[in-house]
Amino acid sequence: MSLHALIAEVEARRMTLTVINAAERVVDEIRAQYADRNLEIVHSHLDGDPREFAVLSRDGEFMTALGLDEVHAAPAREESVLDHLDETLFTSYSIRQMFLASREIEDRAWRIGSGSLHAGFQTLSVLSGQIEAYNQLGQYSDLAVHAYAAPDGEDASIPNHDHYTLHVEREREIRESWFVVYDGGGVDENKCALLAEERGQREFYGFWSYEPETVDYLCEYLQATYGRLADGDSENSSPPASGP
């Protein structure tokens, strides 16, 4: 399954958040809070039950019930509806939002300092702005760092990559995808990934995941599909002569 196909699969699994016995104003606030998620917000009332709460479901199947304080919880809070929105499509993320989400995964990889990190930058020109950070990631830890990017043109300049492996690819999904995948150093609890595709002008649609199976799949897919080059290979420091 390609990167774009994986995003489409996640997009098809839309969730519903049913907000029960809350005021219309509160429901509107929740809709605004989750406007960038592929999440349907439904307002409902239960006679004889004064409690305000919410029920999260997917394809009609109950997932969890939450208090409204959990629904309104900030992303950093451990027990919030966001915990259950893992692998739910986000929509229209800006460059700034994507950088912030990417930085969280990069920071985790840096703190643990082992395993492998795979990052897709779309183009070499985008990667050029992150050279110092990625050389540091690979230089000062036992982390194996892999960067993926498409050449901007036939005479594309190759960024310095002394301390990370650079995969220069012409595939469409590399040019259109932004991803950061960390294998957790072999520990399931540490695994995390961000995957998105550019659908509008610098607008990204995708998901993040802490599911070990999803992270493992992404690592295996990237290594099997684009892992042909190793650091030090002559092909690894220049764009391929031909491609799709």
C-alpha positions as CSV (number, residue, x, y, z in Angstrom):
1,M,0.0,0.0,0.0
2,S,1.4,3.4,-1.0
3,L,1.7,6.4,1.2
4,H,-1.3,8.1,-0.5
5,A,-3.3,4.9,-0.3
6,L,-2.7,4.7,3.4
7,I,-3.9,8.2,3.9
8,A,-7.0,7.4,1.8
9,E,-7.7,4.4,4.0
10,V,-7.5,6.5,7.2
11,E,-9.7,9.2,5.6
12,A,-12.4,6.6,4.9
13,R,-12.6,5.6,8.6
14,R,-14.4,8.8,9.7
15,M,-15.4,9.1,13.4
16,T,-18.5,10.6,14.9
17,L,-18.5,12.5,18.2
18,T,-22.0,12.7,19.7
19,V,-22.3,15.5,22.2
20,I,-25.1,14.8,24.6
21,N,-27.2,17.2,26.7
22,A,-24.9,20.2,26.0
23,A,-26.0,23.7,25.1
24,E,-25.8,24.6,21.4
25,R,-23.1,27.1,22.2
26,V,-20.9,24.4,23.6
27,V,-21.5,22.2,20.6
28,D,-20.5,25.1,18.3
29,E,-17.3,25.5,20.3
30,I,-16.4,21.8,19.9
31,R,-17.1,22.0,16.2
32,A,-14.7,24.9,15.9
33,Q,-12.1,23.1,18.1
34,Y,-12.1,20.1,15.8
35,A,-12.7,21.8,12.5
36,D,-9.3,20.6,11.2
37,R,-10.2,16.9,11.8
38,N,-12.2,14.5,9.7
39,L,-14.7,14.2,12.6
40,E,-18.5,14.5,12.4
41,I,-19.9,16.4,15.4
42,V,-23.5,15.4,16.3
43,H,-25.7,17.1,18.9
44,S,-28.1,14.9,20.9
45,H,-30.2,14.9,24.1
46,L,-31.2,12.1,26.5
47,D,-34.4,12.6,28.4
48,G,-34.1,12.3,32.2
49,D,-30.3,12.4,32.1
50,P,-28.9,15.8,33.1
51,R,-25.3,14.9,32.5
52,E,-23.3,16.5,29.7
53,F,-21.0,14.0,28.0
54,A,-19.8,12.8,24.6
55,V,-19.6,9.5,22.8
56,L,-17.0,8.7,20.2
57,S,-17.8,6.1,17.6
58,R,-16.4,4.8,14.3
59,D,-18.7,3.3,11.7
60,G,-21.5,3.1,14.3
61,E,-19.3,1.1,16.7
62,F,-18.8,2.6,20.2
63,M,-15.3,3.6,21.1
64,T,-15.4,5.6,24.3
65,A,-17.4,8.0,26.4
66,L,-15.9,11.2,27.6
67,G,-16.7,14.1,29.9
68,L,-16.9,17.5,28.1
69,D,-13.7,18.6,30.1
70,E,-11.9,15.8,28.2
71,V,-13.3,16.9,24.9
72,H,-12.1,20.4,25.5
73,A,-8.7,19.2,26.8
74,A,-5.6,20.7,25.2
75,P,-3.6,18.3,22.9
76,A,-0.8,18.0,25.5
77,R,-3.2,16.6,28.1
78,E,-2.8,12.8,28.4
79,E,-6.5,11.9,28.8
80,S,-8.5,13.7,26.2
81,V,-10.5,12.9,23.1
82,L,-7.3,13.4,21.1
83,D,-6.0,10.1,22.5
84,H,-8.8,8.3,20.6
85,L,-8.3,10.4,17.4
86,D,-5.1,8.7,16.7
87,E,-5.1,7.8,13.0
88,T,-8.0,10.2,12.2
89,L,-7.4,12.5,9.2
90,F,-6.5,16.1,9.8
91,T,-7.4,18.6,7.2
92,S,-5.8,21.8,5.8
93,Y,-2.7,21.9,8.0
94,S,-0.5,24.8,7.3
95,I,3.3,24.7,7.0
96,R,3.6,25.9,10.6
97,Q,1.3,23.2,11.9
98,M,3.3,20.6,10.0
99,F,6.6,21.8,11.3
100,L,5.3,21.7,14.9
101,A,4.0,18.2,14.5
102,S,7.2,17.1,12.9
103,R,9.3,18.6,15.6
104,E,7.5,16.6,18.3
105,I,8.6,13.3,16.6
106,E,12.1,14.6,15.9
107,D,12.5,15.6,19.5
108,R,11.4,12.2,20.7
109,A,13.9,10.5,18.5
110,W,16.6,12.9,19.7
111,R,15.8,12.2,23.4
112,I,15.8,8.5,23.0
113,G,18.9,8.6,20.7
114,S,18.6,5.2,19.1
115,G,16.6,3.4,16.4
116,S,15.8,5.0,13.0
117,L,14.1,8.1,11.9
118,H,12.7,8.5,8.3
119,A,11.7,12.0,7.1
120,G,10.3,13.1,3.8
121,F,10.9,16.7,2.7
122,Q,9.2,16.6,-0.7
123,T,12.1,18.5,-2.5
124,L,15.8,19.0,-2.0
125,S,15.2,22.8,-1.6
126,V,13.0,22.2,1.4
127,L,15.5,19.8,2.9
128,S,18.2,22.5,2.5
129,G,16.6,24.5,5.3
130,Q,16.9,21.5,7.7
131,I,20.5,20.4,7.0
132,E,22.0,21.5,10.3
133,A,19.2,19.9,12.4
134,Y,19.4,16.6,10.5
135,N,23.2,16.4,10.6
136,Q,23.0,16.9,14.3
137,L,20.4,14.2,14.7
138,G,22.7,11.7,13.0
139,Q,26.0,13.0,14.4
140,Y,25.3,13.2,18.1
141,S,23.3,10.0,18.7
142,D,23.0,6.3,17.8
143,L,20.1,7.3,15.6
144,A,20.0,6.2,12.0
145,V,18.6,9.1,10.1
146,H,17.1,8.9,6.6
147,A,15.9,11.8,4.5
148,Y,13.9,11.5,1.3
149,A,13.4,14.3,-1.3
150,A,12.9,14.8,-5.0
151,P,15.2,17.0,-7.1
152,D,13.8,20.4,-7.9
153,G,15.2,20.2,-11.4
154,E,17.8,18.5,-13.5
155,D,20.6,20.6,-11.9
156,A,19.4,20.3,-8.4
157,S,22.0,20.9,-5.7
158,I,22.6,18.1,-3.3
159,P,22.6,19.2,0.4
160,N,25.4,18.1,2.7
161,H,24.5,14.8,4.3
162,D,27.6,13.7,6.1
163,H,25.6,12.3,9.1
164,Y,22.4,11.0,7.6
165,T,21.4,9.0,4.6
166,L,19.9,10.9,1.7
167,H,17.5,9.2,-0.7
168,V,17.0,11.3,-3.8
169,E,13.9,10.0,-5.6
170,R,11.7,11.2,-8.4
171,E,8.6,9.3,-7.4
172,R,5.4,11.4,-7.2
173,E,4.5,10.3,-3.7
174,I,7.9,11.6,-2.4
175,R,7.3,15.0,-4.1
176,E,3.8,15.2,-2.7
177,S,4.2,13.7,0.8
178,W,5.5,15.0,4.1
179,F,6.3,12.3,6.6
180,V,8.3,11.8,9.8
181,V,8.5,8.2,11.1
182,Y,10.3,7.1,14.2
183,D,10.7,3.4,15.0
184,G,11.0,4.0,18.7
185,G,14.4,2.3,19.1
186,G,12.6,-1.0,19.0
187,V,10.2,0.0,21.9
188,D,6.5,0.0,20.9
189,E,5.6,2.8,23.4
190,N,8.1,5.1,21.7
191,K,6.9,4.6,18.1
192,C,5.2,7.5,16.3
193,A,4.6,8.8,12.8
194,L,3.2,11.7,10.9
195,L,2.1,11.3,7.3
196,A,0.4,13.8,5.0
197,E,0.0,14.7,1.4
198,E,-0.2,18.2,-0.2
199,R,-3.5,18.6,-1.8
200,G,-3.8,22.4,-2.0
201,Q,-1.1,25.1,-2.2
202,R,1.0,24.2,0.9
203,E,-2.1,22.7,2.6
204,F,-1.6,19.2,4.0
205,Y,-4.0,16.4,4.7
206,G,-3.0,13.3,6.7
207,F,-2.7,11.7,10.1
208,W,-0.4,11.0,13.0
209,S,-0.1,7.6,14.6
210,Y,1.2,6.0,17.8
211,E,0.1,2.5,16.7
212,P,3.2,0.2,16.5
213,E,1.7,-1.7,13.6
214,T,1.2,1.5,11.5
215,V,4.7,2.8,12.3
216,D,6.3,-0.6,11.6
217,Y,4.5,-0.7,8.2
218,L,5.7,2.8,7.2
219,C,9.3,1.9,8.1
220,E,9.2,-1.3,6.2
221,Y,7.5,0.3,3.2
222,L,10.0,3.1,3.0
223,Q,13.0,0.8,3.4
224,A,11.6,-1.7,0.8
225,T,10.6,1.0,-1.7
226,Y,13.3,3.6,-1.3
227,G,16.0,1.9,0.7
228,R,18.1,0.9,-2.2
229,L,20.7,3.5,-1.6
230,A,23.1,3.5,1.4
231,D,25.3,6.3,2.7
232,G,28.5,6.4,0.7
233,D,27.0,5.1,-2.5
234,S,27.7,7.3,-5.5
235,E,24.1,7.4,-6.5
236,N,23.2,8.6,-3.1
237,S,24.8,12.0,-3.7
238,S,23.2,12.9,-7.0
239,P,19.7,12.8,-8.6
240,P,18.9,9.6,-10.5
241,A,19.6,9.9,-14.3
242,S,16.0,8.8,-15.1
243,G,12.7,8.3,-13.3
244,P,9.0,8.4,-13.7
